[in-house]
């Protein structure tokens, strides 16, 4: 299992490939995961935002986990698996976390409860009850999707809970990590790709980065350079990734990413489950130019 001391590096959140009829495309998924495992990534995240978690059933998540285990065994390459289990209902999140534990998750990714806009104390209780399941918890702060922003104090209290091993920070800047790392030694992972290099320079332990699906080796290089303290070289490498990152998030993730993976032949189709939809023709042309570089 993951813990506070080994939660570091590049964790790739996987897409969930679908056939044209929106059924799970396990064959594409196995090939795609195999390509990711050819790199020295530090882990995979299944059923996160990039995996279209609101539309994927528990049974399908289990199928993806099993397929991932099969590919790792075939490739003789084992990496930690993080499973997204967070919902806006505490009971549901606890049950999903228990299932993830049965499936052998090394940690779970639990988003701040969304839509209902609970008070900070209610959110703290939510994480306390999930952490009691016994599977290591990575809290996930993403106010642009949840509709609520946690205070630094509330997040410190969440991070102090036994069983919470770290945070995925998608708060939209470096202010939160700067504040948190003054008081906490638990790792913070960047979840906002465009801020990855800057967050590494502020003490981030790594990142959960959708863009790392595309130029995986380059993101690993940025992490390595930052790890040896060469932030100037890391920034130079990262600056070359910025145009790709901007285009991958120009429209809602994971639509541009799925189109890019399908365009490269990594998955068979860029199908998304409703209400997500395809990217615009304009963005397709812009991404095509970047992918050809």
Buried (B, 14 or more C-beta within 10 A) or exposed (E): EBEBEBBBBBBBBBBBBBBEEEEBBBEBBBBBBBBBBEBEBBBBBBBBBBBBBEBBEBEBBBBBBEBBBEBBEEEEBEBBBBBBBBBBEBEEBBBBBBBBBEBEBBBBBBBBBBEEEBEBEEBBEBBBBBBEBEBBBBBBBBBEBBEBBBEBEBBBBBBEBEBBBBBBBBBBEBEBBBBBBEEBEBBBBBBBBBBBBBBBBBBBBBBBBBBBBBBBEBBBBBBBBBBEEEBEBBBEBBEEBBEBBBBBBBBEBBBBBBBBBBBEEBBBBBBBEEEBEBBEEEBBEBBEEBBEE
